[in-house]
Amino acid sequence: MPAADDNFLPDLMNQTAVYWAPYDVGEDGRWTYDDPVEIVCMWQDTQEIYNALAGGAVIQQVSNANVMVDRDLLTNGRLFLGTLNDVDNPTDPASNDRAWVIFRVQKFPDPDALTFARFVIL
């Protein structure tokens, strides 16, 4: 699993996660997802209050984790701490315990804006 070559903190990431990128909303109103891929990360189980938009209003949510990741991820994707071998159902991420929805993505450049640190909030 190669890390993204524009990541300036690769030495901090020594864990593996499974990522499902959101593809489309199905006829039933549920997200559909691309095939899962393993990524490199640093996963912190932490619960923090953050602001989110819901129906045009700002509401407070509590996160399940804050994860530094090796590449750009998308909101509404799903992330699971572990490998593909640990996943019960790779075709339906919502059916896997602890395959959390990505609510927020953050990307911070180094001082020269050539490499980045990426975080997602679950």
C-alpha positions as CSV (number, residue, x, y, z in Angstrom):
1,M,0.0,0.0,0.0
2,P,2.0,3.0,-1.1
3,A,1.2,6.3,0.6
4,A,0.4,9.3,-1.5
5,D,3.6,11.0,-2.6
6,D,2.4,14.4,-1.6
7,N,1.9,13.6,2.1
8,F,4.3,15.4,4.5
9,L,3.6,13.2,7.6
10,P,3.9,9.6,6.3
11,D,5.9,8.4,9.3
12,L,3.0,9.0,11.6
13,M,0.7,6.6,9.7
14,N,1.2,3.0,10.6
15,Q,-2.3,1.6,10.6
16,T,-4.5,0.3,7.8
17,A,-8.1,1.2,7.1
18,V,-10.6,0.2,4.4
19,Y,-12.2,3.1,2.5
20,W,-15.4,3.0,0.4
21,A,-15.7,6.1,-1.8
22,P,-19.3,7.3,-2.3
23,Y,-20.5,6.6,-5.8
24,D,-24.1,7.7,-6.1
25,V,-27.4,7.8,-4.2
26,G,-29.6,4.8,-5.2
27,E,-33.3,4.7,-5.9
28,D,-33.8,3.8,-2.2
29,G,-32.1,7.0,-1.1
30,R,-29.1,5.2,0.2
31,W,-25.5,5.8,-0.9
32,T,-23.9,3.3,-3.2
33,Y,-20.1,2.9,-3.1
34,D,-17.1,2.0,-5.2
35,D,-15.2,-1.2,-4.4
36,P,-13.3,-0.9,-1.1
37,V,-9.6,-0.2,-1.0
38,E,-7.0,-0.4,1.8
39,I,-5.3,2.9,2.8
40,V,-2.7,3.9,5.3
41,C,-3.8,6.0,8.3
42,M,-3.3,7.1,11.9
43,W,-6.6,6.4,13.6
44,Q,-7.5,8.2,16.9
45,D,-10.7,7.1,18.6
46,T,-11.8,10.4,19.9
47,Q,-15.1,12.0,20.5
48,E,-15.3,15.7,19.8
49,I,-18.2,18.0,19.2
50,Y,-18.2,19.7,15.8
51,N,-20.7,21.7,13.8
52,A,-22.4,20.2,10.8
53,L,-25.1,21.3,8.3
54,A,-28.4,19.5,8.3
55,G,-31.3,20.8,6.2
56,G,-29.7,24.2,6.1
57,A,-29.3,24.5,9.8
58,V,-26.1,24.2,11.8
59,I,-26.3,21.4,14.4
60,Q,-23.7,19.9,16.8
61,Q,-22.5,16.4,16.2
62,V,-20.2,14.1,18.2
63,S,-17.4,12.4,16.2
64,N,-16.4,8.8,16.6
65,A,-12.8,9.2,15.4
66,N,-10.3,11.6,13.9
67,V,-8.1,9.9,11.2
68,M,-5.0,11.1,9.4
69,V,-5.1,9.6,5.9
70,D,-2.7,9.2,3.0
71,R,-4.9,10.5,0.3
72,D,-7.9,12.7,-0.5
73,L,-11.2,11.1,0.7
74,L,-14.7,12.2,0.1
75,T,-17.5,13.1,2.6
76,N,-20.2,10.4,2.7
77,G,-17.6,7.8,2.1
78,R,-17.0,5.1,4.8
79,L,-13.9,4.2,6.7
80,F,-13.2,1.1,8.7
81,L,-10.1,0.5,10.9
82,G,-8.6,-2.8,9.7
83,T,-7.9,-4.6,6.5
84,L,-10.1,-6.0,3.8
85,N,-9.8,-9.4,5.5
86,D,-11.4,-7.9,8.6
87,V,-14.5,-6.6,6.8
88,D,-17.6,-8.8,7.0
89,N,-19.3,-7.5,3.9
90,P,-17.1,-5.6,1.4
91,T,-20.0,-4.9,-0.9
92,D,-22.2,-3.1,1.7
93,P,-20.1,-0.9,4.0
94,A,-23.1,0.1,6.0
95,S,-23.6,-3.5,7.2
96,N,-20.2,-3.6,8.8
97,D,-19.9,-2.5,12.4
98,R,-17.5,0.4,12.8
99,A,-17.5,1.4,9.1
100,W,-18.1,5.0,9.9
101,V,-19.4,7.7,7.6
102,I,-17.0,10.5,6.8
103,F,-18.6,13.7,7.9
104,R,-15.7,16.2,7.3
105,V,-12.5,16.2,5.4
106,Q,-9.6,18.6,6.1
107,K,-6.4,19.2,4.0
108,F,-3.5,21.3,5.3
109,P,-0.5,22.3,3.2
110,D,3.1,22.5,4.3
111,P,4.6,26.0,4.3
112,D,5.4,25.7,0.6
113,A,2.0,24.2,-0.3
114,L,3.7,21.2,-2.0
115,T,2.7,18.5,0.4
116,F,-0.3,18.0,2.6
117,A,-1.6,16.5,5.8
118,R,-5.1,15.1,5.4
119,F,-7.7,14.4,8.1
120,V,-11.2,13.0,8.2
121,I,-13.8,13.2,11.0
122,L,-16.1,10.2,11.4
